[in-house]
Amino acid sequence: MKIYIFLISAVFLTGGCADMSSHQNKQNMAQTMQVDILKFQFIPAEITINKGDSVIWINQEKRQYHSVWFQQPGTPEPDYFFPGESFSQKFDAVGVFPYRCGPHPEMRGTITVK
């Protein structure tokens, strides 16, 4: 009888640990957030993500090219991308990262990484 109870306890404990580990892994998994570019806007213009997450910008325009430029001293403007194309970036540092479209400086957005 004692062995039977011990075996049942071991099965429940093992299952519980696996579930806890699985839950923690899901919380630690990096995600990719999407920003659409349409009608000369970043949609959404402001997003908050976790450290290690990525953002993908998708050009949904019909004819217009854009760029995603995290304009800091010495950072060259990245290549333009055209309708149907995308640009992605992973964020490994905590902070606030403003960006703009190179050819359309009125288009602005912000990525907040926590």
N, C-alpha and C positions, 0 to 999 in steps of 0.2 A: 504494500500500500504506500509506504514512504517513497519507494522508487517511482511509482506511478505519479504521485504528486510532484516529485522532483522533476520528472520528465515533462510534465505539463507546464510547470513553472518555467523551465528552460525554454520551451517552445514559445511561450508568451513573451518572455524577456528578449529573446532573440528577434522575434517579429517586431517588438516595440522599438528596439534599437535600430533595426533596419528602416522603420518608418521615420524615426527621428533623423537619421542620417540622410534619408531621401529628402525630407523636408528642408534640412539645412542646405543640401546641394541645390535645391530649387531656388532658395533665396540667394545663393552665391553665383548663380548662372548669369552670365552677361546677356543683356538684351539689346536689340536693335530697334531704335525708334525711327519713325518715318516723318520727314518733312516734305510736303508737296510744294512745288513751285508752280504757281498759276496766277495769271493776271497781274504779273509783276509783284507778287507777294510770296513770302515764305509762310506756309500754313502748316502748323502753327508757328508764329514768329518767336515765341518763347517756350522753351521746354526745360524740364528738370529731369536729369537722369542720374544714375548711380555711377560711381567710379568703375571703369572697366566696360561700360556700355558703349555702344556705337550709335551713330546717327547716319541715316541715309537720306540724301536729298534727291528727289526724283523730279525731273523737268517735265511738267505736264502741259507746257505751252504747246501751241500748234506750230509756231514758226520761230520762236525766239530762243537765243542762247543765253546762258547765265554762268555765274561762277559762285563759289562759296569761299569767301576770303576772310580769314581770321587775320585781319590787318594789324600786325604788330611791327615795330621797327625792324626793318631788314627782311621781312617775310614777303617774298614775291607773290604776285597774284597767280593763283593756280589756273590751269587750263579751263577754257569754257567747255560746258557740256550742253548738248543740243536736245531738242524734244525727244522724249523716250529714253534718254540717257540718265545716268545717275552719278553721284559722287558720295563717298562715305568716309567717315573718320571715326576712329576709336578714341575715347577720352580716358586716359590713365591718370589724370591729375584732378584734384578737387579745385573748384574755382568757378568763376563766371567768365564766359568766353563770348564776347560780342563778335558778330561777323556781318558782312555785307556782300552784296553782289558787285563784282568789279565794274562791269559796264553800266550798272544801274545803281548808283550809290544811295538812292532813296530806299532801296530794298534792304532792310536790316532785320537781324534776328539775334537771339541770345540763347546760349546753351549754359545752363547752370548744372554743375556736376557736384553731387554731394557724396 
